[in-house]
Amino acid sequence: AIAQGQADGAFRSDRSPIELALAIWSGVHGAVSLIQAKFHGEKTMNGVRITPEVMVGSTLAFLLDGITTRS
Protein backbone atom coordinates (compact mmCIF):
# COMPACT_ATOMS: atom_id res chain seq x y z
CA ALA A 1 0.00 0.00 0.00
CA ILE A 2 2.86 2.38 0.76
CA ALA A 3 4.65 1.59 -2.50
CA GLN A 4 1.39 2.24 -4.36
CA GLY A 5 0.96 5.53 -2.49
CA GLN A 6 4.49 6.49 -3.53
CA ALA A 7 3.77 5.55 -7.15
CA ASP A 8 0.58 7.63 -7.05
CA GLY A 9 2.50 10.60 -5.64
CA ALA A 10 0.58 10.65 -2.34
CA PHE A 11 3.51 9.52 -0.18
CA ARG A 12 7.05 10.83 -0.20
CA SER A 13 9.43 8.84 -2.34
CA ASP A 14 12.77 9.91 -0.85
CA ARG A 15 12.54 6.98 1.57
CA SER A 16 11.92 3.31 0.93
CA PRO A 17 8.46 1.83 1.53
CA ILE A 18 10.04 -0.30 4.27
CA GLU A 19 11.34 2.80 6.10
CA LEU A 20 7.91 4.44 5.96
CA ALA A 21 6.20 1.23 7.10
CA LEU A 22 8.57 0.92 10.06
CA ALA A 23 7.98 4.54 11.06
CA ILE A 24 4.20 4.04 10.92
CA TRP A 25 4.36 0.74 12.75
CA SER A 26 6.62 2.16 15.47
CA GLY A 27 4.46 5.23 16.02
CA VAL A 28 1.22 3.29 16.22
CA HIS A 29 2.80 0.63 18.40
CA GLY A 30 4.03 3.32 20.79
CA ALA A 31 0.60 4.93 21.07
CA VAL A 32 -1.09 1.57 21.64
CA SER A 33 1.52 0.59 24.24
CA LEU A 34 0.90 3.83 26.15
CA ILE A 35 -2.86 3.25 26.02
CA GLN A 36 -2.48 -0.33 27.26
CA ALA A 37 -0.21 0.92 30.08
CA LYS A 38 -3.05 3.28 31.08
CA PHE A 39 -0.95 6.38 30.39
CA HIS A 40 -4.07 8.47 30.05
CA GLY A 41 -7.10 9.54 32.02
CA GLU A 42 -6.38 12.18 34.61
CA LYS A 43 -2.96 13.00 33.19
CA THR A 44 -2.40 16.26 31.33
CA MET A 45 0.40 17.77 29.27
CA ASN A 46 0.48 21.55 29.08
CA GLY A 47 -3.15 21.64 30.14
CA VAL A 48 -4.35 19.13 27.52
CA ARG A 49 -6.05 16.07 29.00
CA ILE A 50 -4.43 12.92 27.65
CA THR A 51 -7.00 10.47 26.32
CA PRO A 52 -6.63 7.48 24.00
CA GLU A 53 -8.33 9.55 21.30
CA VAL A 54 -5.81 12.38 21.72
CA MET A 55 -2.89 9.94 21.59
CA VAL A 56 -4.13 8.12 18.49
CA GLY A 57 -5.25 11.31 16.75
CA SER A 58 -1.97 13.13 17.27
CA THR A 59 0.10 10.07 16.38
CA LEU A 60 -1.78 9.53 13.12
CA ALA A 61 -1.71 13.24 12.23
CA PHE A 62 2.05 13.47 12.66
CA LEU A 63 2.70 10.16 10.92
CA LEU A 64 0.58 11.13 7.94
CA ASP A 65 2.21 14.54 7.79
CA GLY A 66 5.61 12.87 7.78
CA ILE A 67 4.89 10.42 4.98
CA THR A 68 2.85 12.56 2.60
CA THR A 69 4.38 14.58 -0.18
CA ARG A 70 4.95 18.28 0.24
CA SER A 71 3.32 20.65 -2.19
C-alpha positions in Angstrom: 0.0 0.0 0.0 2.9 2.4 0.8 4.6 1.6 -2.5 1.4 2.2 -4.4 1.0 5.5 -2.5 4.5 6.5 -3.5 3.8 5.6 -7.2 0.6 7.6 -7.0 2.5 10.6 -5.6 0.6 10.6 -2.3 3.5 9.5 -0.2 7.1 10.8 -0.2 9.4 8.8 -2.3 12.8 9.9 -0.8 12.5 7.0 1.6 11.9 3.3 0.9 8.5 1.8 1.5 10.0 -0.3 4.3 11.3 2.8 6.1 7.9 4.4 6.0 6.2 1.2 7.1 8.6 0.9 10.1 8.0 4.5 11.1 4.2 4.0 10.9 4.4 0.7 12.8 6.6 2.2 15.5 4.5 5.2 16.0 1.2 3.3 16.2 2.8 0.6 18.4 4.0 3.3 20.8 0.6 4.9 21.1 -1.1 1.6 21.6 1.5 0.6 24.2 0.9 3.8 26.2 -2.9 3.3 26.0 -2.5 -0.3 27.3 -0.2 0.9 30.1 -3.0 3.3 31.1 -0.9 6.4 30.4 -4.1 8.5 30.0 -7.1 9.5 32.0 -6.4 12.2 34.6 -3.0 13.0 33.2 -2.4 16.3 31.3 0.4 17.8 29.3 0.5 21.6 29.1 -3.2 21.6 30.1 -4.4 19.1 27.5 -6.1 16.1 29.0 -4.4 12.9 27.6 -7.0 10.5 26.3 -6.6 7.5 24.0 -8.3 9.6 21.3 -5.8 12.4 21.7 -2.9 9.9 21.6 -4.1 8.1 18.5 -5.2 11.3 16.8 -2.0 13.1 17.3 0.1 10.1 16.4 -1.8 9.5 13.1 -1.7 13.2 12.2 2.0 13.5 12.7 2.7 10.2 10.9 0.6 11.1 7.9 2.2 14.5 7.8 5.6 12.9 7.8 4.9 10.4 5.0 2.8 12.6 2.6 4.4 14.6 -0.2 4.9 18.3 0.2 3.3 20.6 -2.2 
